[in-house]
Amino acid sequence: MEEDENDSDRGLRLLLAGILLAAIIGGAVDLALDAPDTWWSLHVIYELVLIAASLTGFYFLWRGWFRTRHDLSDTRHELAEQKEQRDAWRASAESALAGLGHAIDARFRAWHLTPAESEVALLLLKGRSHKEIAYLTERSERTVRQHAVSVYQKSHLAGRAALAAFFLDDVRLPSGTGDQNLRASS
């Protein structure tokens, strides 16, 4: 898919460049064939303006495409770095995440959440909005809100922040890594 877009984008660039180059060459050839007596006639000035405009357009189009390609390359590089960092973090935290996942699942079962309510609760913990959850779970936003209310009622928690705090309030950074302020606030 991405290569198809690149091919169509490249084709469009080449078409626009070709049109502008044709206008430049055509204007220059027309001026040469007309062999004007004076360079200050309306016809010559008009042709020179068209050639200059085509050259300017050609320059700015190619400069813009070059910058866009460069920016896209930088963005792809940054995304690749972020993916590597995410994957490295996941690999290093895999057992802790699995343990947390089991603990969260056990708590959901203790609260007697249905599978749908558990799914919504987990997505709420991950910071997803009701709209995002509705999209991800292929439910209506109203249904997602009803599930969220049910989760809060069954867990005896006041809302999304209380749900997150229930699971994350006791999470601490290792000593000496800047968690002094977190301990002071709890």
Buried (B, 14 or more C-beta within 10 A) or exposed (E): EEEEEEEEEEEEBEEBBEEBEEBBEBBBEBBEEEEEEEEEEEEBEEBBEBBEBBBEBBEEBBEEBEEEEEEEEEEEEEEEEEEEEEEEEEEEEEEEEEEBEEEBEEBBEEBEBEEBBBBBBBBBBEEBEBEBBBEEBEBEBEBBBBBBEBBBEBBEBEEBEEBBEBBEEEEEEEEEEEEEEEEEEE
